Amino acid sequence: MTLDIELLNKSRHNRKTFDCGQPEVSSFLQTQARPQMEKKINRTWVVVDCETQQSEPFPIAGYFTLTQGSVVRQELPASYSQSGFPRYPVPVIKLAWLGVAQEYQRSTYRMGETLLLEALDQAQRIIEHSGLGVAIVVDPLTEASSNFFQKYGFQKMERSFGHQKTLFLPIP
């Protein structure tokens, strides 16, 4: 199996059948990702298996969405040095969504990890290209997703989204 990571394309990717088991995450990809990309609000990348599928649109194995955001010094994790940051908001890249289709969850593909690493790589490129951004932030929907991100070095911030703390990963 060959998995390709591509920018979402309405004629090439079948968003309608995507189901990760989290209705909010599935629904975003199905109904909002493409219109928001067209409005330049964010960018969504998808993972597809083009080798086993013979025709387009290809089913989506997983996806992530990046957008811009900001944080203020008081929200930064206590373990992170806050010196040198202004009192006004500083730019970050937000990992707004990350979802893995149910059939790829807990498989040998480690799809969640693959998507996270690609998202971090894309965020790093955005920061390098623009010269703006001090970190990547994510608002996990569940405790399990919070634990997943923390395994990769994300730290809890002093702000919450829903029932979970927003997480922060500094970018050197």
Beta strands, then each sheet from edge to edge (+ up, - down):
strand 1: 3-7
strand 2: 13-14
strand 3: 42-49
strand 4: 58-71
strand 5: 90-100
strand 6: 135-138
strand 7: 155-161
strand 8: 164-170
sheet 1: 1+ 3- 4+ 2+
sheet 2: 1+ 3- 4+ 5- 6- 8+ 7-
end
